[in-house]
């Protein structure tokens, strides 16, 4: 099971900042991968789950690189 959503940075105190390890958005019927600091190739996993390649956008790349 894959949960898609936005994980946001949360600051609990001046010394603790939580940052997302993965950030996915659903925009215009496409899955935008905005951040992925893991070793998991989330785009490949989505394709293996049946998501069409043209429905996945690597959002952290510039538009020319997509």
HELIX and SHEET records of a PDB file:
HELIX    1   1 UNK A   42  UNK A   48  1                                   7    
HELIX    2   2 UNK A   53  UNK A   55  5                                   3    
SHEET    1   A 2 UNK A  10  UNK A  13  0                                        
SHEET    2   A 2 UNK A  16  UNK A  18 -1                                        
SHEET    1   B 3 UNK A  22  UNK A  27  0                                        
SHEET    2   B 3 UNK A  30  UNK A  36 -1                                        
SHEET    3   B 3 UNK A  56  UNK A  58  1                                        
END                                                                             
